[in-house]
Amino acid sequence: MALWDWYRSIPPKTRILVGVGIMTYAVFGMAATNKIEGYIKDRKELTRLRQELDKVVPTITVVEKRDK
């Protein structure tokens, strides 16, 4: 509850600014997500992009230790 207590203790004008800032951040995130989603036209392209990504992403190979 410390966060809620802090929020209630700040002046109302500051609370409004915090709220508007959070809403602005959310709107920007939604707009950016829609733009990014627009780059992928269909499932075929999504599959192709994932295959290209798999080529670039390093893989981890597990090597078991031998007992002497």
PQR file of N, CA, C, O and H, with PARSE charges and radii, in Angstrom:
ATOM      1  N   MET A   1       0.807  -1.198   0.000 -0.4000 1.5000
ATOM      2  CA  MET A   1       0.000   0.000   0.000 -0.0000 2.0000
ATOM      3  C   MET A   1       0.852   1.266   0.000  0.5500 1.7000
ATOM      4  O   MET A   1       0.315   2.371  -0.061 -0.5500 1.4000
ATOM      5  N   ALA A   2       2.155   1.117   0.067 -0.4000 1.5000
ATOM      6  CA  ALA A   2       3.017   2.289   0.118 -0.0000 2.0000
ATOM      7  C   ALA A   2       2.875   3.136  -1.141  0.5500 1.7000
ATOM      8  O   ALA A   2       2.896   4.364  -1.067 -0.5500 1.4000
ATOM      9  H   ALA A   2       2.592   0.219   0.116  0.4000 1.0000
ATOM     10  N   LEU A   3       2.730   2.494  -2.289 -0.4000 1.5000
ATOM     11  CA  LEU A   3       2.579   3.236  -3.538 -0.0000 2.0000
ATOM     12  C   LEU A   3       1.262   4.017  -3.541  0.5500 1.7000
ATOM     13  O   LEU A   3       1.218   5.171  -3.968 -0.5500 1.4000
ATOM     14  H   LEU A   3       2.713   1.496  -2.349  0.4000 1.0000
ATOM     15  N   TRP A   4       0.203   3.384  -3.064 -0.4000 1.5000
ATOM     16  CA  TRP A   4      -1.094   4.059  -3.005 -0.0000 2.0000
ATOM     17  C   TRP A   4      -1.039   5.233  -2.031  0.5500 1.7000
ATOM     18  O   TRP A   4      -1.586   6.299  -2.313 -0.5500 1.4000
ATOM     19  H   TRP A   4       0.239   2.447  -2.717  0.4000 1.0000
ATOM     20  N   ASP A   5      -0.383   5.043  -0.888 -0.4000 1.5000
ATOM     21  CA  ASP A   5      -0.253   6.125   0.088 -0.0000 2.0000
ATOM     22  C   ASP A   5       0.540   7.290  -0.500  0.5500 1.7000
ATOM     23  O   ASP A   5       0.194   8.453  -0.296 -0.5500 1.4000
ATOM     24  H   ASP A   5       0.062   4.177  -0.659  0.4000 1.0000
ATOM     25  N   TRP A   6       1.598   6.968  -1.225 -0.4000 1.5000
ATOM     26  CA  TRP A   6       2.392   8.016  -1.863 -0.0000 2.0000
ATOM     27  C   TRP A   6       1.537   8.781  -2.867  0.5500 1.7000
ATOM     28  O   TRP A   6       1.560  10.011  -2.911 -0.5500 1.4000
ATOM     29  H   TRP A   6       1.879   6.022  -1.391  0.4000 1.0000
ATOM     30  N   TYR A   7       0.785   8.040  -3.667 -0.4000 1.5000
ATOM     31  CA  TYR A   7      -0.057   8.662  -4.691 -0.0000 2.0000
ATOM     32  C   TYR A   7      -1.094   9.586  -4.050  0.5500 1.7000
ATOM     33  O   TYR A   7      -1.337  10.684  -4.551 -0.5500 1.4000
ATOM     34  H   TYR A   7       0.766   7.041  -3.631  0.4000 1.0000
ATOM     35  N   ARG A   8      -1.699   9.155  -2.962 -0.4000 1.5000
ATOM     36  CA  ARG A   8      -2.712   9.969  -2.294 -0.0000 2.0000
ATOM     37  C   ARG A   8      -2.105  11.197  -1.617  0.5500 1.7000
ATOM     38  O   ARG A   8      -2.800  12.188  -1.393 -0.5500 1.4000
ATOM     39  H   ARG A   8      -1.502   8.263  -2.554  0.4000 1.0000
ATOM     40  N   SER A   9      -0.812  11.135  -1.290 -0.4000 1.5000
ATOM     41  CA  SER A   9      -0.196  12.248  -0.570 -0.0000 2.0000
ATOM     42  C   SER A   9       0.305  13.361  -1.494  0.5500 1.7000
ATOM     43  O   SER A   9       0.552  14.474  -1.029 -0.5500 1.4000
ATOM     44  H   SER A   9      -0.247  10.330  -1.473  0.4000 1.0000
ATOM     45  N   ILE A  10       0.458  13.088  -2.787 -0.4000 1.5000
ATOM     46  CA  ILE A  10       0.932  14.140  -3.686 -0.0000 2.0000
ATOM     47  C   ILE A  10      -0.225  15.081  -4.037  0.5500 1.7000
ATOM     48  O   ILE A  10      -1.389  14.684  -3.975 -0.5500 1.4000
ATOM     49  H   ILE A  10       0.257  12.184  -3.166  0.4000 1.0000
ATOM     50  N   PRO A  11       0.092  16.311  -4.402 -0.5600 1.5000
ATOM     51  CA  PRO A  11      -0.961  17.285  -4.715  0.2800 2.0000
ATOM     52  C   PRO A  11      -1.822  16.837  -5.904  0.5500 1.7000
ATOM     53  O   PRO A  11      -1.351  16.120  -6.787 -0.5500 1.4000
ATOM     54  N   PRO A  12      -3.089  17.269  -5.915 -0.5600 1.5000
ATOM     55  CA  PRO A  12      -4.003  16.857  -6.989  0.2800 2.0000
ATOM     56  C   PRO A  12      -3.496  17.201  -8.399  0.5500 1.7000
ATOM     57  O   PRO A  12      -3.684  16.422  -9.333 -0.5500 1.4000
ATOM     58  N   LYS A  13      -2.863  18.351  -8.547 -0.4000 1.5000
ATOM     59  CA  LYS A  13      -2.357  18.740  -9.865 -0.0000 2.0000
ATOM     60  C   LYS A  13      -1.283  17.749 -10.336  0.5500 1.7000
ATOM     61  O   LYS A  13      -1.240  17.382 -11.510 -0.5500 1.4000
ATOM     62  H   LYS A  13      -2.710  18.984  -7.789  0.4000 1.0000
ATOM     63  N   THR A  14      -0.436  17.332  -9.424 -0.4000 1.5000
ATOM     64  CA  THR A  14       0.601  16.360  -9.767 -0.0000 2.0000
ATOM     65  C   THR A  14      -0.024  15.014 -10.105  0.5500 1.7000
ATOM     66  O   THR A  14       0.442  14.328 -11.014 -0.5500 1.4000
ATOM     67  H   THR A  14      -0.471  17.630  -8.470  0.4000 1.0000
ATOM     68  N   ARG A  15      -1.078  14.627  -9.381 -0.4000 1.5000
ATOM     69  CA  ARG A  15      -1.784  13.373  -9.691 -0.0000 2.0000
ATOM     70  C   ARG A  15      -2.357  13.406 -11.098  0.5500 1.7000
ATOM     71  O   ARG A  15      -2.315  12.410 -11.820 -0.5500 1.4000
ATOM     72  H   ARG A  15      -1.457  15.184  -8.642  0.4000 1.0000
ATOM     73  N   ILE A  16      -2.890  14.551 -11.479 -0.4000 1.5000
ATOM     74  CA  ILE A  16      -3.427  14.693 -12.835 -0.0000 2.0000
ATOM     75  C   ILE A  16      -2.307  14.526 -13.853  0.5500 1.7000
ATOM     76  O   ILE A  16      -2.476  13.831 -14.855 -0.5500 1.4000
ATOM     77  H   ILE A  16      -2.924  15.360 -10.893  0.4000 1.0000
ATOM     78  N   LEU A  17      -1.165  15.159 -13.603 -0.4000 1.5000
ATOM     79  CA  LEU A  17      -0.038  15.044 -14.530 -0.0000 2.0000
ATOM     80  C   LEU A  17       0.468  13.603 -14.625  0.5500 1.7000
ATOM     81  O   LEU A  17       0.815  13.141 -15.712 -0.5500 1.4000
ATOM     82  H   LEU A  17      -1.028  15.724 -12.790  0.4000 1.0000
ATOM     83  N   VAL A  18       0.513  12.898 -13.506 -0.4000 1.5000
ATOM     84  CA  VAL A  18       0.930  11.493 -13.519 -0.0000 2.0000
ATOM     85  C   VAL A  18      -0.064  10.670 -14.339  0.5500 1.7000
ATOM     86  O   VAL A  18       0.342   9.840 -15.153 -0.5500 1.4000
ATOM     87  H   VAL A  18       0.232  13.274 -12.623  0.4000 1.0000
ATOM     88  N   GLY A  19      -1.348  10.893 -14.133 -0.4000 1.5000
ATOM     89  CA  GLY A  19      -2.372  10.162 -14.882 -0.0000 2.0000
ATOM     90  C   GLY A  19      -2.306  10.439 -16.374  0.5500 1.7000
ATOM     91  O   GLY A  19      -2.399   9.519 -17.186 -0.5500 1.4000
ATOM     92  H   GLY A  19      -1.678  11.567 -13.472  0.4000 1.0000
ATOM     93  N   VAL A  20      -2.147  11.703 -16.735 -0.4000 1.5000
ATOM     94  CA  VAL A  20      -2.047  12.066 -18.153 -0.0000 2.0000
ATOM     95  C   VAL A  20      -0.780  11.467 -18.762  0.5500 1.7000
ATOM     96  O   VAL A  20      -0.794  11.023 -19.910 -0.5500 1.4000
ATOM     97  H   VAL A  20      -2.071  12.451 -16.075  0.4000 1.0000
ATOM     98  N   GLY A  21       0.298  11.453 -18.010 -0.4000 1.5000
ATOM     99  CA  GLY A  21       1.540  10.854 -18.502 -0.0000 2.0000
ATOM    100  C   GLY A  21       1.389   9.367 -18.772  0.5500 1.7000
ATOM    101  O   GLY A  21       1.872   8.864 -19.787 -0.5500 1.4000
ATOM    102  H   GLY A  21       0.310  11.813 -17.077  0.4000 1.0000
ATOM    103  N   ILE A  22       0.723   8.666 -17.874 -0.4000 1.5000
ATOM    104  CA  ILE A  22       0.499   7.223 -18.061 -0.0000 2.0000
ATOM    105  C   ILE A  22      -0.402   6.983 -19.266  0.5500 1.7000
ATOM    106  O   ILE A  22      -0.151   6.070 -20.052 -0.5500 1.4000
ATOM    107  H   ILE A  22       0.331   9.074 -17.050  0.4000 1.0000
ATOM    108  N   MET A  23      -1.446   7.787 -19.420 -0.4000 1.5000
ATOM    109  CA  MET A  23      -2.339   7.620 -20.577 -0.0000 2.0000
ATOM    110  C   MET A  23      -1.613   7.925 -21.887  0.5500 1.7000
ATOM    111  O   MET A  23      -1.832   7.243 -22.888 -0.5500 1.4000
ATOM    112  H   MET A  23      -1.650   8.529 -18.781  0.4000 1.0000
ATOM    113  N   THR A  24      -0.752   8.943 -21.887 -0.4000 1.5000
ATOM    114  CA  THR A  24       0.023   9.273 -23.083 -0.0000 2.0000
ATOM    115  C   THR A  24       0.953   8.130 -23.449  0.5500 1.7000
ATOM    116  O   THR A  24       1.080   7.776 -24.621 -0.5500 1.4000
ATOM    117  H   THR A  24      -0.574   9.497 -21.074  0.4000 1.0000
ATOM    118  N   TYR A  25       1.599   7.555 -22.451 -0.4000 1.5000
ATOM    119  CA  TYR A  25       2.483   6.409 -22.678 -0.0000 2.0000
ATOM    120  C   TYR A  25       1.703   5.236 -23.273  0.5500 1.7000
ATOM    121  O   TYR A  25       2.191   4.566 -24.183 -0.5500 1.4000
ATOM    122  H   TYR A  25       1.495   7.842 -21.499  0.4000 1.0000
ATOM    123  N   ALA A  26       0.505   4.987 -22.767 -0.4000 1.5000
ATOM    124  CA  ALA A  26      -0.321   3.882 -23.267 -0.0000 2.0000
ATOM    125  C   ALA A  26      -0.756   4.126 -24.709  0.5500 1.7000
ATOM    126  O   ALA A  26      -0.715   3.212 -25.532 -0.5500 1.4000
ATOM    127  H   ALA A  26       0.109   5.531 -22.027  0.4000 1.0000
ATOM    128  N   VAL A  27      -1.171   5.348 -25.017 -0.4000 1.5000
ATOM    129  CA  VAL A  27      -1.602   5.668 -26.386 -0.0000 2.0000
ATOM    130  C   VAL A  27      -0.431   5.529 -27.351  0.5500 1.7000
ATOM    131  O   VAL A  27      -0.590   4.991 -28.447 -0.5500 1.4000
ATOM    132  H   VAL A  27      -1.204   6.091 -24.348  0.4000 1.0000
ATOM    133  N   PHE A  28       0.733   6.008 -26.955 -0.4000 1.5000
ATOM    134  CA  PHE A  28       1.917   5.873 -27.809 -0.0000 2.0000
ATOM    135  C   PHE A  28       2.249   4.402 -28.041  0.5500 1.7000
ATOM    136  O   PHE A  28       2.575   4.005 -29.159 -0.5500 1.4000
ATOM    137  H   PHE A  28       0.862   6.446 -26.065  0.4000 1.0000
ATOM    138  N   GLY A  29       2.166   3.600 -26.991 -0.4000 1.5000
ATOM    139  CA  GLY A  29       2.430   2.166 -27.127 -0.0000 2.0000
ATOM    140  C   GLY A  29       1.447   1.491 -28.061  0.5500 1.7000
ATOM    141  O   GLY A  29       1.836   0.648 -28.869 -0.5500 1.4000
ATOM    142  H   GLY A  29       1.901   3.922 -26.082  0.4000 1.0000
ATOM    143  N   MET A  30       0.171   1.853 -27.961 -0.4000 1.5000
ATOM    144  CA  MET A  30      -0.832   1.261 -28.851 -0.0000 2.0000
ATOM    145  C   MET A  30      -0.598   1.680 -30.298  0.5500 1.7000
ATOM    146  O   MET A  30      -0.746   0.867 -31.211 -0.5500 1.4000
ATOM    147  H   MET A  30      -0.145   2.539 -27.305  0.4000 1.0000
ATOM    148  N   ALA A  31      -0.235   2.934 -30.513 -0.4000 1.5000
ATOM    149  CA  ALA A  31       0.016   3.412 -31.875 -0.0000 2.0000
ATOM    150  C   ALA A  31       1.251   2.740 -32.463  0.5500 1.7000
ATOM    151  O   ALA A  31       1.252   2.351 -33.631 -0.5500 1.4000
ATOM    152  H   ALA A  31      -0.114   3.594 -29.772  0.4000 1.0000
ATOM    153  N   ALA A  32       2.296   2.604 -31.662 -0.4000 1.5000
ATOM    154  CA  ALA A  32       3.516   1.958 -32.144 -0.0000 2.0000
ATOM    155  C   ALA A  32       3.259   0.491 -32.451  0.5500 1.7000
ATOM    156  O   ALA A  32       3.773  -0.030 -33.441 -0.5500 1.4000
ATOM    157  H   ALA A  32       2.296   2.920 -30.713  0.4000 1.0000
ATOM    158  N   THR A  33       2.474  -0.179 -31.623 -0.4000 1.5000
ATOM    159  CA  THR A  33       2.162  -1.588 -31.849 -0.0000 2.0000
ATOM    160  C   THR A  33       1.378  -1.759 -33.142  0.5500 1.7000
ATOM    161  O   THR A  33       1.653  -2.680 -33.911 -0.5500 1.4000
ATOM    162  H   THR A  33       2.057   0.245 -30.819  0.4000 1.0000
ATOM    163  N   ASN A  34       0.415  -0.894 -33.391 -0.4000 1.5000
ATOM    164  CA  ASN A  34      -0.359  -0.979 -34.630 -0.0000 2.0000
ATOM    165  C   ASN A  34       0.532  -0.770 -35.847  0.5500 1.7000
ATOM    166  O   ASN A  34       0.351  -1.431 -36.870 -0.5500 1.4000
ATOM    167  H   ASN A  34       0.192  -0.145 -32.767  0.4000 1.0000
ATOM    168  N   LYS A  35       1.486   0.137 -35.747 -0.4000 1.5000
ATOM    169  CA  LYS A  35       2.399   0.378 -36.872 -0.0000 2.0000
ATOM    170  C   LYS A  35       3.286  -0.838 -37.098  0.5500 1.7000
ATOM    171  O   LYS A  35       3.504  -1.243 -38.240 -0.5500 1.4000
ATOM    172  H   LYS A  35       1.633   0.674 -34.916  0.4000 1.0000
ATOM    173  N   ILE A  36       3.796  -1.418 -36.027 -0.4000 1.5000
ATOM    174  CA  ILE A  36       4.651  -2.597 -36.150 -0.0000 2.0000
ATOM    175  C   ILE A  36       3.861  -3.769 -36.715  0.5500 1.7000
ATOM    176  O   ILE A  36       4.362  -4.502 -37.568 -0.5500 1.4000
ATOM    177  H   ILE A  36       3.620  -1.089 -35.100  0.4000 1.0000
ATOM    178  N   GLU A  37       2.646  -3.951 -36.252 -0.4000 1.5000
ATOM    179  CA  GLU A  37       1.815  -5.046 -36.764 -0.0000 2.0000
ATOM    180  C   GLU A  37       1.501  -4.861 -38.241  0.5500 1.7000
ATOM    181  O   GLU A  37       1.277  -5.841 -38.951 -0.5500 1.4000
ATOM    182  H   GLU A  37       2.238  -3.356 -35.559  0.4000 1.0000
ATOM    183  N   GLY A  38       1.482  -3.626 -38.709 -0.4000 1.5000
ATOM    184  CA  GLY A  38       1.214  -3.359 -40.111 -0.0000 2.0000
ATOM    185  C   GLY A  38       2.317  -3.846 -41.030  0.5500 1.7000
ATOM    186  O   GLY A  38       2.077  -4.056 -42.219 -0.5500 1.4000
ATOM    187  H   GLY A  38       1.664  -2.830 -38.132  0.4000 1.0000
ATOM    188  N   TYR A  39       3.532  -4.031 -40.502 -0.4000 1.5000
ATOM    189  CA  TYR A  39       4.644  -4.501 -41.315 -0.0000 2.0000
ATOM    190  C   TYR A  39       4.485  -5.967 -41.698  0.5500 1.7000
ATOM    191  O   TYR A  39       5.021  -6.396 -42.719 -0.5500 1.4000
ATOM    192  H   TYR A  39       3.726  -3.861 -39.536  0.4000 1.0000
ATOM    193  N   ILE A  40       3.768  -6.732 -40.909 -0.4000 1.5000
ATOM    194  CA  ILE A  40       3.581  -8.152 -41.172 -0.0000 2.0000
ATOM    195  C   ILE A  40       2.237  -8.314 -41.874  0.5500 1.7000
ATOM    196  O   ILE A  40       1.182  -8.090 -41.281 -0.5500 1.4000
ATOM    197  H   ILE A  40       3.332  -6.383 -40.079  0.4000 1.0000
ATOM    198  N   LYS A  41       2.291  -8.701 -43.126 -0.4000 1.5000
ATOM    199  CA  LYS A  41       1.077  -8.752 -43.940 -0.0000 2.0000
ATOM    200  C   LYS A  41       0.239 -10.002 -43.692  0.5500 1.7000
ATOM    201  O   LYS A  41      -0.983  -9.906 -43.572 -0.5500 1.4000
ATOM    202  H   LYS A  41       3.148  -8.883 -43.607  0.4000 1.0000
ATOM    203  N   ASP A  42       0.873 -11.174 -43.612 -0.4000 1.5000
ATOM    204  CA  ASP A  42       0.108 -12.408 -43.468 -0.0000 2.0000
ATOM    205  C   ASP A  42       0.927 -13.455 -42.711  0.5500 1.7000
ATOM    206  O   ASP A  42       2.064 -13.203 -42.313 -0.5500 1.4000
ATOM    207  H   ASP A  42       1.865 -11.251 -43.709  0.4000 1.0000
ATOM    208  N   ARG A  43       0.339 -14.612 -42.524 -0.4000 1.5000
ATOM    209  CA  ARG A  43       0.980 -15.704 -41.790 -0.0000 2.0000
ATOM    210  C   ARG A  43       2.249 -16.191 -42.479  0.5500 1.7000
ATOM    211  O   ARG A  43       3.226 -16.552 -41.823 -0.5500 1.4000
ATOM    212  H   ARG A  43      -0.585 -14.816 -42.847  0.4000 1.0000
ATOM    213  N   LYS A  44       2.223 -16.197 -43.806 -0.4000 1.5000
ATOM    214  CA  LYS A  44       3.370 -16.677 -44.574 -0.0000 2.0000
ATOM    215  C   LYS A  44       4.599 -15.810 -44.285  0.5500 1.7000
ATOM    216  O   LYS A  44       5.697 -16.321 -44.067 -0.5500 1.4000
ATOM    217  H   LYS A  44       1.430 -15.905 -44.339  0.4000 1.0000
ATOM    218  N   GLU A  45       4.395 -14.508 -44.286 -0.4000 1.5000
ATOM    219  CA  GLU A  45       5.498 -13.591 -44.015 -0.0000 2.0000
ATOM    220  C   GLU A  45       5.964 -13.719 -42.564  0.5500 1.7000
ATOM    221  O   GLU A  45       7.161 -13.642 -42.286 -0.5500 1.4000
ATOM    222  H   GLU A  45       3.503 -14.093 -44.463  0.4000 1.0000
ATOM    223  N   LEU A  46       5.031 -13.912 -41.652 -0.4000 1.5000
ATOM    224  CA  LEU A  46       5.382 -14.094 -40.251 -0.0000 2.0000
ATOM    225  C   LEU A  46       6.253 -15.336 -40.074  0.5500 1.7000
ATOM    226  O   LEU A  46       7.238 -15.308 -39.336 -0.5500 1.4000
ATOM    227  H   LEU A  46       4.059 -13.975 -41.878  0.4000 1.0000
ATOM    228  N   THR A  47       5.888 -16.423 -40.751 -0.4000 1.5000
ATOM    229  CA  THR A  47       6.676 -17.652 -40.686 -0.0000 2.0000
ATOM    230  C   THR A  47       8.070 -17.418 -41.253  0.5500 1.7000
ATOM    231  O   THR A  47       9.057 -17.890 -40.690 -0.5500 1.4000
ATOM    232  H   THR A  47       5.088 -16.445 -41.351  0.4000 1.0000
ATOM    233  N   ARG A  48       8.156 -16.695 -42.362 -0.4000 1.5000
ATOM    234  CA  ARG A  48       9.454 -16.400 -42.977 -0.0000 2.0000
ATOM    235  C   ARG A  48      10.318 -15.566 -42.033  0.5500 1.7000
ATOM    236  O   ARG A  48      11.513 -15.827 -41.895 -0.5500 1.4000
ATOM    237  H   ARG A  48       7.354 -16.311 -42.820  0.4000 1.0000
ATOM    238  N   LEU A  49       9.725 -14.570 -41.386 -0.4000 1.5000
ATOM    239  CA  LEU A  49      10.480 -13.735 -40.454 -0.0000 2.0000
ATOM    240  C   LEU A  49      10.976 -14.539 -39.256  0.5500 1.7000
ATOM    241  O   LEU A  49      12.092 -14.328 -38.782 -0.5500 1.4000
ATOM    242  H   LEU A  49       8.754 -14.358 -41.498  0.4000 1.0000
ATOM    243  N   ARG A  50      10.153 -15.455 -38.768 -0.4000 1.5000
ATOM    244  CA  ARG A  50      10.576 -16.293 -37.642 -0.0000 2.0000
ATOM    245  C   ARG A  50      11.719 -17.211 -38.040  0.5500 1.7000
ATOM    246  O   ARG A  50      12.632 -17.437 -37.246 -0.5500 1.4000
ATOM    247  H   ARG A  50       9.246 -15.626 -39.153  0.4000 1.0000
ATOM    248  N   GLN A  51      11.686 -17.747 -39.260 -0.4000 1.5000
ATOM    249  CA  GLN A  51      12.772 -18.603 -39.734 -0.0000 2.0000
ATOM    250  C   GLN A  51      14.065 -17.808 -39.853  0.5500 1.7000
ATOM    251  O   GLN A  51      15.133 -18.309 -39.500 -0.5500 1.4000
ATOM    252  H   GLN A  51      10.944 -17.563 -39.905  0.4000 1.0000
ATOM    253  N   GLU A  52      13.983 -16.580 -40.342 -0.4000 1.5000
ATOM    254  CA  GLU A  52      15.166 -15.726 -40.425 -0.0000 2.0000
ATOM    255  C   GLU A  52      15.697 -15.410 -39.034  0.5500 1.7000
ATOM    256  O   GLU A  52      16.909 -15.369 -38.822 -0.5500 1.4000
ATOM    257  H   GLU A  52      13.116 -16.173 -40.628  0.4000 1.0000
ATOM    258  N   LEU A  53      14.804 -15.190 -38.099 -0.4000 1.5000
ATOM    259  CA  LEU A  53      15.212 -14.897 -36.732 -0.0000 2.0000
ATOM    260  C   LEU A  53      15.896 -16.104 -36.103  0.5500 1.7000
ATOM    261  O   LEU A  53      16.867 -15.946 -35.363 -0.5500 1.4000
ATOM    262  H   LEU A  53      13.820 -15.223 -38.271  0.4000 1.0000
ATOM    263  N   ASP A  54      15.405 -17.301 -36.387 -0.4000 1.5000
ATOM    264  CA  ASP A  54      16.023 -18.514 -35.848 -0.0000 2.0000
ATOM    265  C   ASP A  54      17.452 -18.685 -36.345  0.5500 1.7000
ATOM    266  O   ASP A  54      18.280 -19.263 -35.641 -0.5500 1.4000
ATOM    267  H   ASP A  54      14.616 -17.429 -36.988  0.4000 1.0000
ATOM    268  N   LYS A  55      17.757 -18.197 -37.542 -0.4000 1.5000
ATOM    269  CA  LYS A  55      19.117 -18.284 -38.076 -0.0000 2.0000
ATOM    270  C   LYS A  55      20.068 -17.367 -37.315  0.5500 1.7000
ATOM    271  O   LYS A  55      21.251 -17.674 -37.173 -0.5500 1.4000
ATOM    272  H   LYS A  55      17.084 -17.728 -38.115  0.4000 1.0000
ATOM    273  N   VAL A  56      19.558 -16.260 -36.834 -0.4000 1.5000
ATOM    274  CA  VAL A  56      20.384 -15.241 -36.195 -0.0000 2.0000
ATOM    275  C   VAL A  56      20.566 -15.492 -34.700  0.5500 1.7000
ATOM    276  O   VAL A  56      21.636 -15.225 -34.152 -0.5500 1.4000
ATOM    277  H   VAL A  56      18.597 -16.010 -36.950  0.4000 1.0000
ATOM    278  N   VAL A  57      19.537 -15.998 -34.045 -0.4000 1.5000
ATOM    279  CA  VAL A  57      19.567 -16.185 -32.597 -0.0000 2.0000
ATOM    280  C   VAL A  57      20.503 -17.340 -32.249  0.5500 1.7000
ATOM    281  O   VAL A  57      20.369 -18.430 -32.804 -0.5500 1.4000
ATOM    282  H   VAL A  57      18.669 -16.215 -34.490  0.4000 1.0000
ATOM    283  N   PRO A  58      21.448 -17.114 -31.339 -0.5600 1.5000
ATOM    284  CA  PRO A  58      22.366 -18.197 -30.971  0.2800 2.0000
ATOM    285  C   PRO A  58      21.646 -19.299 -30.195  0.5500 1.7000
ATOM    286  O   PRO A  58      20.662 -19.050 -29.499 -0.5500 1.4000
ATOM    287  N   THR A  59      22.155 -20.506 -30.330 -0.4000 1.5000
ATOM    288  CA  THR A  59      21.572 -21.637 -29.613 -0.0000 2.0000
ATOM    289  C   THR A  59      22.523 -22.086 -28.514  0.5500 1.7000
ATOM    290  O   THR A  59      23.731 -21.858 -28.583 -0.5500 1.4000
ATOM    291  H   THR A  59      22.955 -20.709 -30.895  0.4000 1.0000
ATOM    292  N   ILE A  60      21.964 -22.718 -27.514 -0.4000 1.5000
ATOM    293  CA  ILE A  60      22.758 -23.222 -26.394 -0.0000 2.0000
ATOM    294  C   ILE A  60      22.902 -24.724 -26.564  0.5500 1.7000
ATOM    295  O   ILE A  60      21.914 -25.443 -26.715 -0.5500 1.4000
ATOM    296  H   ILE A  60      20.983 -22.903 -27.458  0.4000 1.0000
ATOM    297  N   THR A  61      24.145 -25.188 -26.538 -0.4000 1.5000
ATOM    298  CA  THR A  61      24.415 -26.614 -26.652 -0.0000 2.0000
ATOM    299  C   THR A  61      24.893 -27.113 -25.298  0.5500 1.7000
ATOM    300  O   THR A  61      25.854 -26.589 -24.737 -0.5500 1.4000
ATOM    301  H   THR A  61      24.947 -24.604 -26.416  0.4000 1.0000
ATOM    302  N   VAL A  62      24.222 -28.120 -24.783 -0.4000 1.5000
ATOM    303  CA  VAL A  62      24.573 -28.674 -23.481 -0.0000 2.0000
ATOM    304  C   VAL A  62      25.638 -29.746 -23.686  0.5500 1.7000
ATOM    305  O   VAL A  62      25.468 -30.658 -24.495 -0.5500 1.4000
ATOM    306  H   VAL A  62      23.441 -28.546 -25.240  0.4000 1.0000
ATOM    307  N   VAL A  63      26.731 -29.626 -22.949 -0.4000 1.5000
ATOM    308  CA  VAL A  63      27.809 -30.609 -23.012 -0.0000 2.0000
ATOM    309  C   VAL A  63      27.906 -31.248 -21.638  0.5500 1.7000
ATOM    310  O   VAL A  63      28.120 -30.563 -20.637 -0.5500 1.4000
ATOM    311  H   VAL A  63      26.869 -28.885 -22.292  0.4000 1.0000
ATOM    312  N   GLU A  64      27.747 -32.557 -21.597 -0.4000 1.5000
ATOM    313  CA  GLU A  64      27.802 -33.249 -20.316 -0.0000 2.0000
ATOM    314  C   GLU A  64      29.243 -33.500 -19.907  0.5500 1.7000
ATOM    315  O   GLU A  64      30.108 -33.785 -20.736 -0.5500 1.4000
ATOM    316  H   GLU A  64      27.572 -33.113 -22.410  0.4000 1.0000
ATOM    317  N   LYS A  65      29.470 -33.388 -18.630 -0.4000 1.5000
ATOM    318  CA  LYS A  65      30.802 -33.570 -18.085 -0.0000 2.0000
ATOM    319  C   LYS A  65      31.087 -35.060 -17.956  0.5500 1.7000
ATOM    320  O   LYS A  65      30.240 -35.824 -17.493 -0.5500 1.4000
ATOM    321  H   LYS A  65      28.767 -33.157 -17.958  0.4000 1.0000
ATOM    322  N   ARG A  66      32.294 -35.473 -18.370 -0.4000 1.5000
ATOM    323  CA  ARG A  66      32.682 -36.879 -18.263 -0.0000 2.0000
ATOM    324  C   ARG A  66      33.297 -37.135 -16.891  0.5500 1.7000
ATOM    325  O   ARG A  66      34.038 -36.310 -16.357 -0.5500 1.4000
ATOM    326  H   ARG A  66      32.982 -34.852 -18.745  0.4000 1.0000
ATOM    327  N   ASP A  67      32.971 -38.292 -16.341 -0.4000 1.5000
ATOM    328  CA  ASP A  67      33.589 -38.681 -15.071 -0.0000 2.0000
ATOM    329  C   ASP A  67      34.940 -39.307 -15.353  0.5500 1.7000
ATOM    330  O   ASP A  67      35.085 -40.045 -16.328 -0.5500 1.4000
ATOM    331  H   ASP A  67      32.369 -38.962 -16.775  0.4000 1.0000
ATOM    332  N   LYS A  68      35.936 -39.027 -14.517 -0.4000 1.5000
ATOM    333  CA  LYS A  68      37.278 -39.600 -14.699 -0.0000 2.0000
ATOM    334  C   LYS A  68      37.473 -40.795 -13.823  0.5500 1.7000
ATOM    335  O   LYS A  68      38.542 -41.406 -13.842 -0.5500 1.4000
ATOM    336  H   LYS A  68      35.818 -38.428 -13.725  0.4000 1.0000
TER
END
